[in-house]
Amino acid sequence: MQAKALDVGVGKIRADVVVLTHFEEEPLGPAAAAADEALGGLLSAMLASGEAKARFPERALVPTRGALASPRVMLLGLGPRNLLDGYRLRNALQFAVRDTRAFCRSLAVAVEPALADVLAVPATGQAPQSPARAIAEGVVLGNYHVGELKAAEDKGEIEELQLVGLGSGSDLAAALAAGVRLAEATNATRVLQWRPANRLTPSDFVAEAERVAKARGLALRVMERPEMEKLGMGALLAVAQGSHQPPKLMVLRYRPRGSDGSGRVLALVGKGITFDSGGISLKPNPGMNAMKSDMSGAAAVLQAMAVIAKTEPRIEVLGLAPLTENMPGGGAVKPGDVVRAMNGITVEINNTDAEGRLVLADALAYAVSLGATHLVDVATLTGAVSVALGHPVTAAMGTSADLLNAVRSAALEAGERVWELPMYPEHDVALTCEIADIRNTAGVPAAGTINGAIFLREFVAGRPFVHLDIAASSYHFEPLLNKVVPVGPTGVMTRTLAHLPFHLG
């Protein structure tokens, strides 16, 4: 998508649709008021009658009938001003695009001063955001189609964004270009998330990584089973032994042309289970088709690395993804089996459906062996996280306050929500095991998300570490939520991980 900033009045905008934003129970902003005057007071009449209320994310599409240079305006409700953040703004714009992309190729967004003020000084008191980049991201995110393989689905999308109300200039152009780049990477993650498992095996994922590495100039190494065996990656291999698909370990490396001299090496590690049946601890049938998305963390890491190669932070970044299916069968690992991970820790597997932490264990240990000084993993790890935080929020747990703060800052810049859960010493009882060093599940339902983080902590050799659980935030199809959060895969954490190298202190 092309994006440009224009310094023109709302009446002179030439686009298929002009989006006019409006806060609930507030007067129309200057751009909307100018459009309202040209339309003979139609917008204000709609608000007065209750036909439009500016509730989030209410959309009212109005034909201009020649009163403006553009044939249609959309009054987009943003709800109460004090509730708006980057996450809600991007979602509101996604809804606006999904409503119009079948017939709209050129979309304009008129930025009211009130909206720019909210983003510049968020109600939460946190760091400001770029309105131009946030709007570009929201519009591009709206172009994503969940029905990638449907022959009859309309493939319409917004091809041009015009941003009006912030002036023009090179800084705005750069912000818009960055927003387009980040959102297109997020959409690429979404495509991989929802690609059927028979079309995205571990080998297929590696082929995607090869394309990204070649296009972005990243070094790529792909580890095969014999080398995993040589390195003693018994945890990853245990999960893989039930599948006919060979496991892979993807390692992308970004080396800066000008290092900051700190010696920091950030490792981003994404869970890459291309299909999760649960193994011998078989999942119930309802919802199992969505387990093709159990590689969402790996997809986010892959696409974040593509952006990182373009934005060129001054520290080295590794992107790792352990890739395998988790399948039942005569060769599958069994509950009660004990395996040895790469770092020598023995693990009793008392639930084969807690496989993500096993493959991540060896990937994290391998990242340490490659020189990682800071480690962040992103994984669809536990169903418990949806109970704790619901779909709009990613859970974060970590051993370093500084690294957690960096993740939070990166997420704020990305317009993604992250909330910290604790890792207290008392949670360590989850690792207690009679016949091995640790076990892969605690055996009790309490604190399931935290227990996963406690397990993974054992494989980072004391380095600063953050675990991001995206099992709930990676996608949703909840009927009650779909009015305020777009349904489907989200590509969550792609943008956060892409920003993260710039936030490390």
N, C-alpha and C positions, 0 to 999 in steps of 0.2 A: 504494500500500500504506500502511496505517496502522501506526504503531509507537508503543509505549508502554513505559515502565519501571514495573515493579511491585516492591514490597517484600514478598514473600510466600515461604513455604517451598515446596520443590519438590512436596510432597504436595498443596498447595492450588492449584497451577497448573491452570487449565482451558483446555486447548488441544488441538487434534487430535494434535499431536506435541510432545514436549518433547525438545530436543536437549541431551545431556549430553556435554561435551567431556572428553577424557582424553588425557594424555601417555603415550607408550610407556614401559613399564617403571617406572611411577610408581604410587603408591597412588591410589585413587579420591579425587577432591576431595570436599568436604563435601556438595555438592548430589547428586553421583552416589552417594556413600555413603548418603545419606538415602534415595534412590530404591532403592538396592540392599537396604537393610534392609526397606523396605516390600514389596519383591518377594521376600523370603525368601532373600536372598543370590544371586539369579539372575545378576546382573551380575558379581559376583566369581567365581562358579563358571564363567562363560563365559571369563573371563580366565585362570583357573587351568587350564582344560582346553585352552586354545589356540584355542577357538572364536572368540574375539575377542582381538586383540593390540594394539589402538590404533595400528597402523601407519597412516601417512598415505596416503589419506584414508579409511580403513576405516569402514564404516557397518554397525551392527547394529541392526535395528528390532525392538523387543520389545513385545508386548502386555502391558498392566498388569493386565488382567482384574479391574478394580475396586479394585486395591490402591492406586492413586493416582487423583486426580480426572481426570487425562488418560488417554485410552485407550491411548496408545503412548508409549514413550520410544525415543530413538535414541542409542546410544553412538557418538559421532563421534571417531575417532582422529585425533590431530594429530601423531603421530610424535614424535621426540625433541624435548624442550623447546628445546634450543639451535639447532634448525633452523627453528623457527617464525618467520615474519615476516608482515607484513600481506598480502603476495601469497599465501602459502600458506593463511592463515586464510580469506581471501575465497574462494579456490578450494575449500577443504574445505566451506564453507557452501553454495557453489553446487552441489556434488555432493549434499549433504544435501537441498537443495530439489528438485533434479531427481528424486531418488528418491521424493519424497513429494507433489509438487505436484498429482498427478492426483487425490488424495483429501484432501489437507490444505489447509484454508483458514486455519486459525489455527495458527501455529508459535511455540513458546516456546524461547528459548535461555537456559539456566542458566549464568551466567558463574562459573566457578571462580576462586578467588583466584590460583591459579598462572597462569591465562590472563591475567588482568588485570595481574599482575606482569610477565609477558613483554612485553606491549604497552607498559606504562609505562616499562620499562627494557629496550629490545631488546638481544639478545645482541651485536649489532654496535656497540653504544655510541652509536647515532645518536639522534635526537630521539624522544620518546615519541609514541604515537598514542592516539587516543580509542577505547577498546574498543567503546563504544556505536555510534559512527559506523561503525567497521570492520565490526561484526557486521551492522548494518542494510544496509550496502553489499553484503556477501556474500549476504545473503538475497534482496535485490531483484535482484541479478545472476543468481541462480538462476532467477528468473521468466522470463528470456529464452527464447523458443522460436525455433529456427532455421527451422522450417517455417512461416513467416508465411503463405504462400499455400496451404497444404495444407488442404483442406476437412475431411479426416478426422482431423487431428491434434488430440489433446486440448489444449485451451487453458487447462487448469487452472493456477492460480497461487496463491501465498500472498497472502492479503488482509490479514492482521493478524500483526504480530510483537509478542510479549511478551518483554521483556528482564528477566531476574530475576537478582539477585545483586549489582547495583551500586547498589541503593537506588532512590530516585525523586527528582524535583525538576525545576525548570525547565532546569537545565544539561543534564541527561540528555535531556530532551525535545527541546532544541535540537539536541543532537548526533545524536539519532535522525532528526530531521527533515532535517538536513543530509545524513546518510547516504542516506536515501531519495531526496532530490533529486539527489544526485550519481550514484547508481547508476541512477536512471531516465534521466538524461541519457546515461549510458554505454550503456544498453539502446537508447535512441533512435539512438545512433550505430551500434550493431550492426544495427538494422533497416535503416538506410540502406546499410550496407556490403554486406548480402546481398540487397538488392533487385535484381531483374534489370535489366540495362542498358536493356531496352526500356520499363521502368517508372521509370527514373531517368536521364533524359537531362539535359544541362546545364540545359535549361529547367525540367524537373521539380525539379531541385535548387534552383533559384532560387525556385520556388513554395514549397518547404519553408522556405527562408530567409525568405521573406515572412511565412509563418505564425509563425515564431519571432520575427522582428522586431516584428510587431504584438503578439504576446502578451507580450513582455518589454520593450517600449518602447525598442528599439534602432533607431538610424538605419541604413537600408539603401540602398545605391546599387548598381545593377547596370549594368556597362559592357558595351556591345554592340560588335560588330565594327567599325563605322565609327569609333568613338572610339578603339578599340585601334589602328586604322590611323593615325589622326591623331597618336597619342602615340608611334608607332613601335615597337609591341610585336611586332616581327618574329619573335621566338622562339615566343611563345604562338601566334601566327597560323600559323606554319609547321606546328605540330603539328595545328592545327584544319583545315587546308586539305584533308585527305583525307576528312573526314566531311561528311555531309549535315546534321548537327545544328549549329546556330550556336553558337559559343563564347560564354561569359559570363565576366565577372570580378565576383565577389561581394565587396562591401566592407561589413561591419558595423562600426558604431562605437558604443562605450560611452563616455559622458562622465560623470564623477563629479559628483555634486551638491556635494561638498565636496572639492576637490583638496588633495593634500598639499603643493602648491607646488613640487614638484621639477622640474616640466616634463617628466617622463618620459612617453613614449608607447610602450607595448608593442604590437608587431605580431605576431599569430599568423597564420601563413600555411600553409594546408593544400593539398596536392596534390589536384586534383579531376579526374582522368581517369576519366570515368564508364564507359568500357570501353577496354581497352588490347589491341589486336590485335598490337601491335608495329610497325604500319605496314608499310612496304615490307620492313623487317627482321623479317619475320613470325615470331611465336612458334610453337613446336611445338604441336600439338593438345592433348596431355595437360596438363590443368590450365588451359587457356585460359578455361574457363567461370568460373573464380574471378577472372578479371581484371575482372569487374564491381565488385570491391572495391578497384580502384585509386584510388578517391576516398575511401579511409578517412581520410586526413589532413584533407580538407575537411570530412567529416562530424564528426570530432572537434573541429575548430575551431568549426563551427556550434553544436554542442551545448555546448561549453565557454563560448561567448559567452552562451548562454541562462542558464547558471548564474552567470556573472560579472554579468550584469544584475541577478540576484537578490541576490547577496552584496555587491555595491556596494564594490569596492575603491576606493581614493582616487587612482588614476592612470587615465589614459585608455588604453583598449585598443581596438585595431583587429583585426578578424577578416577575413582575405582568403582567397579561394579562386578560383584560375584553373580554369575548368570547360570541358572539351572531351572529345570522343572522340579516340582515336588509331587511325585506320583506313587501310587500303591503298586504292589506287584510282588512276585516271588523274590526279587532281589532287593526290595525296599528295606530301609532301616526300620527297626522294630522298637516299640516302647520297651524300655528296660535295657537297650543296648548302651554300651559305653564307648565313646570315641575320644581320640586325642587331637586337640587343636594344634595349630602351627606353633604356638608359643609354649606347648607342653602341657597345658591344662587339660585334665580329663573331664569329660562331661557325660553324665547320665542323661539319656534322652527319654524322658518319661511322657513326652507328648510329641509326636512327629509333626503336628500342626504348628508347633512353635519352631519352625524351620528357619525363619528369617534371621533370628539372632545367631543361628549356627553358621550360616553362610557369611554373615557380617563379621563374626568373630575372626575367621581366618583372613578376611579382607582387611580388617582393622590391624591385625597383627602384621600383615604383609606391608601395609602402609607405614607402620612404625619401622619396619626393616628397610624401607626405602628412604627413611630420613624425615618422615613427617614430624613436625613439632606441635602442630595443632590439628585436631581431628574432629570432623563433623559428619555424622551419618544421618541419612534421611531414609525412612523406611515405613512401609505400610505394615506395622508390626503387630498392633493389638486391637482387637475389637473393644477392649475396655476403654480406649481413649474416646470413643464416641459417647460412652456413658458419662465420662468425666467432663468433656468439653464440647461435644456436639460437632457438627460438620464445619462450621466456619472458622475453627481454631486448630492450629497445630500445637501439639504439646512439645515443650522443650525441657530437657533435663541435662544437667552437666556437672562437671567437676571444677569448672573455672568460672568465676563471676565475670572476669574480663571477656572471656569468649562468649558467654551467654549474653552479655551486654552488646557485644558486636553483632551477634545474631539478631537480637531485638532491633537494633538500629538498622540493620540491613533489611529486615522484614518491614519496618515502618516505611523505609524508602521504596520498597517494592509494593506497598499496599496489601501486605499479607499479615494475618494475625497469628501471633505466637504468644503462648502463655506458659510460664515456667511451673513445673511440678517439682516437689522436693525430692532429694535423695538423702534421707537421714540415715545415720548408722544402724538404726533399728530395722531399716528395710533390708539390710544384708542377710537377715535370716532366710530370705528367699533363695539363697544359694546353697543352703544346708543340704548335704547329701551324705549318705552312709557309705556308698561304695565307690564314689568318684570325688574329684575335687569340688565340683559344683554340679547342679542339675539345670536342665534348660527351662523348666517352669517350676514355680513355687509350690504347685499342687493345691493352692487355695485361691479363691477368686479375688481376694482383696488386693488392691494396688497393682493390678496386672500390668499397667503401662509402666509404672515405676520399676517393677521387677524386671522388665525387659531392659531398661536402661542400666540397672544394677548389674545384670549379666554382661552386657556389652562393655561396661567399664573395666572388666577384668582383662581386656585384650588390648588396651591402649598404653600399657607400660607406664602409667602415671602421667602421661602427657595431658595437657588441657584438652577436654573432650566435651562435646555436646551431642546429644541424641535427639533427633526430631522425629516424632511419631506422626505420620500423615495418614494413618489408616482411615480416619474419618474425613479429613480435609481434602483428600485426593480426588474424591468424586461424591456425588449424591444424586439420588432420584426420589427424595422424600417429598410427598405431595404437599405437606404443610409448609415446607421450606422453599418450594420452587417459585413462590411469589416474590421472594426477596433475594434469593441466591440462584443464579442460573443453574439448571440441571446439567449433569454430565461430568466428565472428567475436568479437573481444574488446572492441571499442570502446576500444582502448588509447589512452592519452594524453588522453582526454576529461577525466578527473578531474585529471590532472597540470596540464594547461593551465588548468583552472578555478582551481586553487590558486595558480598561478604569480604572478599580480599581487601576492599577499600576501607573497611571498618575495623580491621584488626589494629589494635593499639600497639 
